[in-house]
């Protein structure tokens, strides 16, 4: 188990039972996820398994990739994280009020 601070952001990696590890991002600077788990007990059956997931992720109207907005992130040392969500540019950092500020909105 480990926890660390990087550029003001807190992170943690925790071992769970049965070969699972959890990465926690409590500030959720990107606004897309507070963390995720890795399950190292399983392995892929082969290329077909990846192909089925890729087809769903890339083409399905139910996929978060297809439904979600375009976004880009760039870490800036000492200033936090710049995020472009569709037409909104924002900066996230734990020291900001509410954790983020809107820098620009394209119209």
C-alpha positions in Angstrom: 0.0 0.0 0.0 1.2 3.5 -0.8 0.0 7.1 -0.8 1.8 10.1 -2.1 1.5 13.8 -3.0 2.3 15.0 -6.5 2.1 18.8 -7.3 -0.4 19.2 -4.4 -2.6 16.3 -5.4 -3.0 13.3 -3.1 -3.0 9.7 -4.6 -3.2 6.2 -3.1 -2.7 2.6 -4.2 -4.2 0.0 -2.0 -4.0 -3.8 -2.1 -7.4 -5.6 -1.8 -8.1 -9.2 -1.4 -7.9 -11.7 -4.3 -5.3 -9.9 -6.4 -7.1 -6.6 -6.8 -5.4 -3.2 -6.5 -7.2 0.1 -6.1 -5.9 3.5 -7.3 -7.6 6.4 -5.6 -7.7 10.0 -6.9 -9.7 11.7 -4.2 -9.5 15.2 -5.6 -10.8 13.9 -9.0 -9.1 16.9 -10.8 -10.1 15.5 -14.2 -13.8 15.3 -13.2 -14.0 11.9 -14.8 -13.1 9.4 -12.1 -12.2 9.2 -8.5 -10.2 6.0 -9.0 -10.2 2.6 -10.5 -9.3 -1.0 -9.7 -7.0 -3.5 -11.3 -7.8 -7.2 -11.1 -4.7 -9.2 -11.7 -6.4 -12.6 -11.2 -7.7 -12.8 -14.8 -6.0 -12.7 -18.1 -7.3 -12.2 -21.6 -8.5 -15.2 -23.7 -6.8 -13.7 -26.8 -7.2 -11.0 -29.4 -11.0 -11.7 -29.8 -11.6 -10.4 -26.3 -9.9 -7.1 -27.0 -11.6 -6.8 -30.4 -15.0 -7.2 -28.9 -14.3 -4.5 -26.2 -12.7 -2.2 -28.8 -15.8 -2.6 -31.1 -18.1 -1.7 -28.2 -16.0 1.1 -26.8 -15.4 2.7 -30.3 -18.9 2.2 -31.9 -21.6 1.6 -29.3 -24.0 4.5 -28.5 -23.8 3.2 -24.9 -20.1 3.6 -24.7 -18.8 6.4 -22.4 -16.3 7.2 -25.1 -19.0 7.8 -27.7 -21.4 9.6 -25.3 -18.8 11.8 -23.6 -17.3 15.1 -24.6 -13.9 15.5 -26.1 -11.3 16.2 -23.3 -7.6 16.8 -23.0 -5.4 17.1 -19.9 -2.0 18.7 -19.4 -0.1 18.7 -16.1 1.6 22.0 -15.3 4.2 21.8 -12.5 3.2 24.0 -9.6 0.0 25.2 -11.3 -2.1 22.1 -11.3 -3.8 20.4 -14.2 -5.2 22.1 -17.3 -8.3 20.4 -18.8 -10.1 21.1 -22.0 -13.7 19.7 -21.9 -15.4 20.3 -25.2 -15.3 24.1 -25.3 -14.3 24.8 -21.7 -10.7 25.3 -20.5 -10.2 24.9 -16.8 -7.4 24.6 -14.2 -7.6 22.2 -11.3 -5.5 22.3 -8.2 -6.2 21.5 -4.5 -5.3 25.0 -3.4 -8.1 26.6 -5.6 -11.5 27.4 -4.1 -13.6 24.4 -5.1 -10.6 22.7 -6.5 -10.9 24.3 -10.0 -11.4 27.5 -12.0 -12.8 28.2 -15.5 -10.2 29.9 -17.6 -11.9 30.3 -20.9 -15.1 29.1 -22.7 -15.2 29.1 -26.5 -18.4 30.3 -28.1 
